[in-house]
Amino acid sequence: MVNISQAAEVAALPVKTLRYYEDIGLVVPGRKENGYRDYAKEDLTRLRLIGRARKLGFSIEDCRNLLALQADRQRASADVKRIAQAHLQEIDEKIAELQSLRSDLAPLVAACKGDEGAECAILNDLVEPH
């Protein structure tokens, strides 16, 4: 059993984040007689899962689902994979959108002289109807 500062260190998360995860019910640590949080080994495992999943871009709701699956010893790995595949698809869509934005913006940046003159290809393009 560890306190919130120790749990934050083990999970590599800020204390404020641990409090937030408690507020939204992702982790519910025990309480000592003095009211201080008391994180058990299972809580630390949950925090590490959440922290890593969030770094990979999973939503809070995805984290809830992953935690439920992690706790369910009768789970099918296909259920976990389904969540990860959906998230990967979202990432691929964001990448495609960003690549499209880049391909639109790069020629504008290249066309702008970037000198002391007022003429600017970027601003000209931005005001043109498309």
C-alpha positions as CSV (number, residue, x, y, z in Angstrom):
1,M,0.0,0.0,0.0
2,V,1.4,3.4,-1.0
3,N,0.3,7.0,-0.7
4,I,-0.7,9.2,-3.6
5,S,2.8,10.6,-4.2
6,Q,4.3,7.2,-4.3
7,A,1.5,6.0,-6.6
8,A,2.1,8.9,-8.9
9,E,5.8,8.1,-9.1
10,V,5.2,4.4,-9.8
11,A,2.6,5.2,-12.4
12,A,4.7,8.0,-13.9
13,L,1.7,10.3,-13.7
14,P,1.2,13.7,-11.9
15,V,-0.6,13.6,-8.6
16,K,-3.3,15.9,-10.1
17,T,-4.0,13.2,-12.8
18,L,-4.4,10.5,-10.1
19,R,-7.0,12.7,-8.3
20,Y,-8.8,13.3,-11.6
21,Y,-8.9,9.5,-12.4
22,E,-10.3,9.0,-8.9
23,D,-12.9,11.8,-9.4
24,I,-14.2,10.1,-12.6
25,G,-14.1,6.6,-11.1
26,L,-11.3,5.0,-13.0
27,V,-9.4,4.2,-9.8
28,V,-10.8,4.1,-6.4
29,P,-8.0,3.8,-3.8
30,G,-8.7,2.8,-0.2
31,R,-8.5,5.4,2.5
32,K,-6.5,5.3,5.7
33,E,-8.1,6.3,9.1
34,N,-6.6,9.8,8.6
35,G,-8.4,10.1,5.2
36,Y,-5.3,9.8,3.1
37,R,-5.5,7.7,-0.1
38,D,-4.0,4.3,0.1
39,Y,-3.2,2.7,-3.3
40,A,-3.0,-1.1,-3.4
41,K,-1.0,-3.1,-6.0
42,E,-4.2,-3.5,-8.1
43,D,-4.6,0.3,-8.1
44,L,-1.1,0.7,-9.4
45,T,-1.6,-1.8,-12.1
46,R,-4.8,0.1,-13.2
47,L,-2.9,3.4,-13.1
48,R,-0.1,2.0,-15.3
49,L,-2.6,0.7,-17.8
50,I,-4.5,4.0,-17.9
51,G,-1.3,6.0,-18.2
52,R,0.1,3.9,-21.1
53,A,-3.3,3.8,-22.8
54,R,-3.6,7.6,-22.6
55,K,-0.1,8.1,-24.0
56,L,-1.2,5.9,-26.9
57,G,-4.2,8.2,-27.4
58,F,-7.0,6.0,-26.1
59,S,-10.0,8.0,-24.8
60,I,-11.1,7.9,-21.2
61,E,-14.1,5.7,-22.3
62,D,-11.7,3.3,-24.1
63,C,-9.6,3.2,-20.9
64,R,-12.8,2.2,-18.9
65,N,-13.4,-0.6,-21.4
66,L,-9.8,-1.8,-21.3
67,L,-9.8,-1.7,-17.5
68,A,-13.0,-3.8,-17.4
69,L,-11.5,-6.3,-19.9
70,Q,-8.2,-6.4,-17.9
71,A,-10.2,-7.3,-14.8
72,D,-12.3,-9.9,-16.6
73,R,-10.4,-13.2,-16.6
74,Q,-13.1,-14.6,-18.9
75,R,-12.4,-11.9,-21.5
76,A,-11.7,-12.7,-25.1
77,S,-8.5,-11.0,-26.5
78,A,-10.6,-10.2,-29.6
79,D,-12.5,-7.7,-27.5
80,V,-9.3,-5.9,-26.6
81,K,-8.1,-6.1,-30.1
82,R,-11.4,-4.6,-31.4
83,I,-10.9,-1.5,-29.2
84,A,-7.3,-1.1,-30.3
85,Q,-8.2,-1.6,-34.0
86,A,-10.9,1.1,-33.8
87,H,-8.4,3.5,-32.2
88,L,-5.8,2.6,-34.8
89,Q,-8.3,3.4,-37.5
90,E,-9.0,6.8,-35.9
91,I,-5.2,7.5,-35.9
92,D,-4.9,6.5,-39.5
93,E,-7.8,8.9,-40.4
94,K,-6.1,11.8,-38.4
95,I,-2.8,11.1,-40.2
96,A,-4.6,11.2,-43.6
97,E,-6.3,14.4,-42.7
98,L,-3.0,16.0,-41.5
99,Q,-1.2,14.8,-44.7
100,S,-3.9,16.4,-46.8
101,L,-3.6,19.7,-44.8
102,R,0.2,19.6,-45.3
103,S,-0.1,19.0,-49.0
104,D,-2.4,22.1,-49.2
105,L,-0.3,24.3,-47.0
106,A,3.3,23.4,-48.2
107,P,2.9,25.0,-51.7
108,L,1.5,28.2,-50.1
109,V,4.5,28.4,-47.8
110,A,6.9,27.8,-50.7
111,A,5.1,30.5,-52.8
112,C,5.4,33.2,-50.1
113,K,8.5,35.3,-50.6
114,G,8.8,35.9,-46.9
115,D,10.5,39.2,-47.5
116,E,9.8,42.8,-46.3
117,G,7.2,43.3,-49.1
118,A,3.4,43.2,-48.4
119,E,2.7,40.7,-51.2
120,C,1.9,37.3,-49.6
121,A,0.8,34.2,-51.4
122,I,-0.5,32.7,-48.2
123,L,-2.9,35.6,-47.4
124,N,-3.9,35.8,-51.1
125,D,-4.9,32.1,-51.0
126,L,-6.7,32.4,-47.7
127,V,-9.0,35.1,-49.0
128,E,-9.8,33.4,-52.3
129,P,-13.0,31.4,-52.5
130,H,-12.4,27.7,-52.7
